[in-house]
């Protein structure tokens, strides 16, 4: 039985277990072995582990101080399998980055020198750079806050999350194929798609191509997930993310549908009128409808919506200040693109919330592992 300390922190609408890199190394087993056992990934219920048996609660981050110039902490993000003994290391998670920022402030990984503290982060999975700005009144790390985000009524510490120069973070280009529109062949024939790489590679389709209008509940959207799963592989091949004979990661590319704003009700029954947001979106996460939208997907959509010729640009109500309101099943999430210097792509900012839930020593049933 191995012992390792960790912290559970809610970031936005995800829960993330955060571990210190050096303590993971000290266990003597590799990170995959440790996380699969700690989360009880083999069981779809994760009943004998710390996982929550959903794509938004089966996540981890391994954090350490960074020696990269301009970076305070680096973190490896892990999407742990559910009923699947596999850990995905190919993507980033904005909600977990939100949690990492709060963790870094509390663990003293960044100095607190004023009433706000910015944590500069590097996601080692993708090379993405992010910032998390947190209020630190009286130069103290906060335990509580009054910030809320769509998808939960829980309160948390406000975190302003910034994705720096997100375009082309995986493939080197915001439009990996060089085109704003591509045609992919799905189970029912050819479908137009916009393939974009910003925050994460994503394939976006017009909701109308699947008989949807953007007002769908999670249950209604679930009916088209099998078709989107087929198209997701086609998108991965078109973007050069995998070879023809290789499996596609569960985590990337992201895939979903977009449409013009329509009036709809959130999962909790709140009415959202079409004038309250700019583009409707429904995304898939780990082969199931995402209850809101992943933040890397939000960055991809924000970039696509600002790119003429894409499906997202076609259906989005354009704004003058770079603000984009996304209509998700959980409610409206606002992103803002801020021009960056030196020819970099715009920084995408999102207001999030985080709360430390637990600090614990995990007892992990790993009988034998591979050396790190």
Buried (B, 14 or more C-beta within 10 A) or exposed (E): EBEBEBBBBBBBBBBBBBBBBEBBBEBBBBBBBBBBBBBBBBBEEBEEBBBBBBBBBBBBBBBBBBEEEEBBBBBBBBBBBBEBEBBBBBBBBBBBBBBBBBBBBBBEBBEBEEEEBBBBBBBBBBEBBBBBBBBBEEEEBBEEBEBBBBBBEEEBBBBBBBBBBBBBBBBEBBBBBEEBBBEBEBEEEEBBBBBBBBBBBBBBBBBBBBEBBBBBBBEEBBEBBEBBBBBBBBBBBBBBBBEEEEEBBBBBBBBBBBBBBBEBEBBEEEEBEBEEBBBBBBBBBBBBBBBBBBBBBBBBBBBBBBBEEBBBBBBBBEBEEBEBBBBBBBBBBBBBBEEEEEEEBBBBBBBBBBBBBEEEEBEBEBEEBEEE
